[in-house]
Amino acid sequence: MTQHLYAIIIIIVLFSFVIYRRIRRNIGWQELNPRKLVVRTCIFFIIGLIFLSGGLTHPISLISDVVGIIAGILLAYYGASLTTFEKREKHFYYRPNTWIGSTVTFIFLARLIYRFYRMYTSGMLTTPVSNQQPSSYQNISAAVGSSWTAGLLLIMFAYYIFYYLILLKKKKQLTQSET
């Protein structure tokens, strides 16, 4: 039982650290580092493809995925139009729009917290593994997500993928206009 508690505490601490870093990237000036942006874009793209591939077999999931991607792209373009750029010494910096980035993060967190709440109320987090029924796979799929879960997550993935691509394009334009 104590090992289970320690695992939950470690997960909560790591999750809190990731949330802190995500929120910190939405506030204040950030260095426009193309290498970091490319790595983040690739990571978000791969994870987004995994979520998208899960919904390809269900029409409602596919609709929610497409709506999520379109919403993320629209938010990225709008957020990029509100982003300000500045050159300090030899490096470019950008300040993202706090409200748009925070909204995307809030959608992700609200959906994640809701899913953990559903898992807790269904007994999946409190029932020992040995006491679960053989058909517990059905219980997991019912608690983990509905057809709109991936669509809501794809808002975040599409937003960051396209936002970072726009930032990379803007960095290239700023570098060319400087020379």
N, C-alpha and C positions, 0 to 999 in steps of 0.2 A: 504493500500500500504506500509506503514512504517513497519507493522508487517511482511510482506513478505520480505522486505529488511533486517530486523533484523534476520529473520530465515536464509536467505542466508549468511549473515555475520557470524552467529554462525556456520553454516555448514562449511564454508570456514576456519574458525579458528580451528575447531576441526579436519578437514581434514589435515590442515597444520601441526598440532601437531602430528598426526599419521604419516605423511610423515617424519617429523623431527626424530621421534623415530625410524622409519624403517631405515632411512639412518644412524643414529647414531649406530645402531646395526651392520651395515656393515663396520664400520670404527673403528679400534683400538681393544684393548683387552677387552674381555667380560668374566665375571665370568661364569664358567661352573656349573650352578645350575640345577640339574636334575629336581627338582620340577617345575621350570619355563618352562623348555623345554618340560616336559610332558603336562603341561597345554596348552602351545602354539601349540603343536602337536595335541592335541585333538580339539582345536578350529579350526585350519586349516583343520583338517580332516572333521569335521562336516560341515563347510562352503563349503568345496570342494565337499562333497557328495550332498549338495543342488544344486550346479551348475551342477554336473554330472547327477543328476536325471532329471534336466530340459532338457538335451539333449538326453535322452534315446529313445525318440519317433521319433527323426529325424535322418536318417542315416548320413547325412553330419555333423550334430552337434556331433554325436557319434564319427565319424572319427576325427574331430578336437579335441574333448575331449581326445581321446586316444593318439593322436599326442602330445597334450599339456602335458599329464601325463608322457609320455615317455621322452619328452624333459626336463621336470622338474626333473625326476629321474636321467637322464644322467648328468644334470648340478649339481645336489646334490652330486653325486659320485665324479665328477671332482672337485667341490668346496671343498668337504671334504678332498680330497687328497692334496689340497693346503693349508688346514687349519693348523696352527701351534698351539702347546700346550705348556703351561708353568705352573710350580707350583710355587706359591708365598705363603710363610708362610704355611698355612694349606689348601689353596684352589687352585683348578686348574683353569686356564684361557685359553681361546682360542682366536685366531685372525683369523677371516674369510677372505677369499680372497675378497678384495674390489671390484675388477672388476666383478666378477660373481654375487655377491649380488647386486651390483649397476645395472647390466644389467637386472636382474630379476625385480628389483624395477622399472626400467625405462620402461620395457615392460608393467607392470601393469599401471603405471601412464600415459603412452602414450595412451593406450587403453581407460582409464577412461576419460582423457581430450578429446579425440576424440568423445566419446559418449556424453559428455556434450556439445561439439560444435555442434554435430548433433541435439541434443535436442533444443539447442538455435536457430539454423538456421531453424528448422522446426516450430518454434513459440511456442513450448511446455512450455518453461520457461518464455515467455513474455506474453502469452495469459492468461487472467483470466479464472479461472475454470468455471465460469458461462457462458462464451461465447463459450466454447468448444462444439463441435457437439456430439450427442449421440454416434457416432461411434468412439469416441476418443481412445478407446482401441486399435483399429487398428493403429492409429497414434503412440501410445506409443510403441507398439511392433515393429513398423518400426524404431523408433528412438533409442530404447534402445539397440538393438543388432542384429548382424547378426549371422549366424551359427558358426562363428569362435570366437565370443566373449568369450564364456565359455572356449574354448580351450586355448586361450591366458591367461585367468585368472587361469586355472588349471596348467599352467606352474609354476606360483608362488606358488600355494598351494602344488603341488607335490614336488617342490624344498624344501620348508621349512619343510614339513612333513618328507621327507627322510633325509634331512640334519640334522634335530634335532634328528632323530632316530640314525643316524650314530654317532652324538656327544655323545648321551647317551651310545652307545656301546663302544665308545672310552674312555669315563669316567670310565666305568666299567673295561676296560682293564688297564687303568692307575692306578686305585685303586688296582687291583689285582697284578700288577707288582711291586707296591710300597711295598706290604706286603710280 
